[in-house]
Amino acid sequence: MESIAADAGVGAGRLYRNFPIRHALIEAAYRSELARLCAGVPELLRRSPTSRRAPRWIGSSTTSC
């Protein structure tokens, strides 16, 4: 955790206040990356030459992928 805090440019105390256990930090990072991935799905489908063959549910929801 100290190494992660140093890489992020924050103190270890700040990291521990926001993420008291390692699991919380991993979950937050996972959720952030998943949200970025989901946000990119509509554009990927728009650009994909095979988007017509993609299942309809992939592009039907704006809240999750």
N, C-alpha and C positions, 0 to 999 in steps of 0.2 A: 504494500500500500504506500509506503514511503517513496518508493521509486516512481509509482504512478503519479503521486502528488508532485514530485519534483518535475516530471515530464510535463505535467499540466501547468506548472508554474504557480502552484498554490502550496500552502503549508499542509502538513499531514493532519493537523487539527481540523482544518476546514474540510478536508476529505472525509475524515471520520465523523464530523458533525452531520454531513449530508448522507453518508453511507456508513453507518456504524458497523456493518459486517460486510465481508467480501461479497457475499451473495447479493446484497443490495446493489453494489456497484456493477457486478456482472449483469444483473437483471436490467439495470438502467441502460447500460451500454447496448445490450441486446435489443431492448425496446426501441432505442434510438435508431439503431441500424435497420431494424425491421420497418419502422415508420418511413425511413428514407427509401428503402426498397419498394414499399407499397406506393409511395408517392410517385415513383418512376414508372409504374406499370402502365398507366394510360399512354404516356409518351412512347414507351416501348411497343405497345400494341399498335399505336398509330403509325410508327415507322416500319413495323414488321411486314414483310411481304406475305407472310402466312397468317396475318391477324384475322382474316376471315374464317380461318379454320380453328381459331382458338375458342375454347369453351366460352359461352356467353357470360358465365358468372365471373370470369376474370376481370372484366372491365365494368361490371354492373354496380359495384359498390365504391363509394368514395371514402368510406370510413375504414375499410380494411381490405386486404387483398387475400 
